[in-house]
Amino acid sequence: MRASSFGIAAIFATLLAQTPVAVGEEDFGLHNDRANVVQAELDENWALYQQYMWNTIGDGEIGTDPEAAAAAIAYKQSDRRTGIRLQSERVDSVALYQERDRQLAILEVTRLFTHPLSPAKPVAAHNRIYGVREAGEPHWRFNVSSCFSPQDLAAQFPSAAQAIE
Amino acid sequence: MRLIVQANARIIHAISEINPDAAMTLFIMSEHSKTVDIPVPTTGNTASPKLFTLQAVEMATSASLETMDVEPYLDDIQHDRKLRKITGEQGYSNTRWSFTKRPKRSSIAFSHRLLNGSNEEVAQLYPDITVTMVWQEAGSGGFWQVTDWTAQDWSPANSDTEE
């Protein structure tokens, strides 16, 4: 069932390559890739974490600036030293978009953290995460919040522009 | 770097009698320290065309951050003739903070100034405040607990603004 719906979605994506379209329920490995990122953060496997990250948009390229990635990871490590640690992440909703040979996923997630000022119960943070996957890429990449301008991203994905802004 | 600060209402109230803008800034920092969505940076400022009053601080500490409406308890610089005379039409209020880390005991310095439309400091309404904090272990990390505060030895320099 899963394989056939993948096939149909892939055909649709090819047929509609010139027209922006919100693709169906098939997520092309999105949930699995996102789970890998969460696990990398829980394991403090920052090398793996960085492989799943994007943080820059320039000249139509959605890339990763190593310095910004290192800063984002250093920030997470500083949070951990302070006692703010990710416990779990729940994906509340996913919207998928296709723009030519590139896919965009807008994930609304609820992340639970331990927090030194709230020892009795975890603190919930609601975040919006943007996943991208270029044609031929082995897995999705996810932004780290506030590392980019949503307007720049919207310019890359006109079909999703309203949702991004 | 994220700053995690805890200040109890008693200390915030005491500071508000000397410098309500610094007290409100400390309160907001303390509230934001409890979330992960809004990190508190180690240096920063809060700027607005209004001034906090003692009543605003009292109200804020007795309600949750999401539900409080302190608007009636703010003084509008734009509508206060005396203040407008000092700051001009585009003047605003600015409270800066700066964290200094020491191994066991750290501090945050707050300074409130009125600025004119060209971002020049034109007046100081309240004494500068410094809070001292001790490190509290909590779980796998910890936070800075405000234990004490001092006010700058200061006398109003704005008496010439009296009508």
Chai-1 contact restraints between the chains, C-beta under 6 A:
chainA,res_idxA,chainB,res_idxB,connection_type,confidence,min_distance_angstrom,max_distance_angstrom,comment,restraint_id
A,S78,B,M1,contact,1.0,0.0,6.0,A-B,restraint_1
A,T82,B,I4,contact,1.0,0.0,6.0,A-B,restraint_2
A,T82,B,G141,contact,1.0,0.0,6.0,A-B,restraint_3
A,G83,B,A138,contact,1.0,0.0,6.0,A-B,restraint_4
A,G83,B,G139,contact,1.0,0.0,6.0,A-B,restraint_5
A,G83,B,S140,contact,1.0,0.0,6.0,A-B,restraint_6
A,G83,B,G141,contact,1.0,0.0,6.0,A-B,restraint_7
A,I84,B,V36,contact,1.0,0.0,6.0,A-B,restraint_8
A,F113,B,V36,contact,1.0,0.0,6.0,A-B,restraint_9
A,T114,B,G139,contact,1.0,0.0,6.0,A-B,restraint_10
A,P116,B,A138,contact,1.0,0.0,6.0,A-B,restraint_11
A,P116,B,G139,contact,1.0,0.0,6.0,A-B,restraint_12
A,P116,B,G141,contact,1.0,0.0,6.0,A-B,restraint_13
A,P116,B,G142,contact,1.0,0.0,6.0,A-B,restraint_14
A,P116,B,F143,contact,1.0,0.0,6.0,A-B,restraint_15
A,L117,B,S33,contact,1.0,0.0,6.0,A-B,restraint_16
A,L117,B,K34,contact,1.0,0.0,6.0,A-B,restraint_17
A,L117,B,F143,contact,1.0,0.0,6.0,A-B,restraint_18
A,P119,B,A138,contact,1.0,0.0,6.0,A-B,restraint_19
A,P119,B,G139,contact,1.0,0.0,6.0,A-B,restraint_20
A,V123,B,V36,contact,1.0,0.0,6.0,A-B,restraint_21
A,A125,B,V36,contact,1.0,0.0,6.0,A-B,restraint_22
A,A125,B,D37,contact,1.0,0.0,6.0,A-B,restraint_23
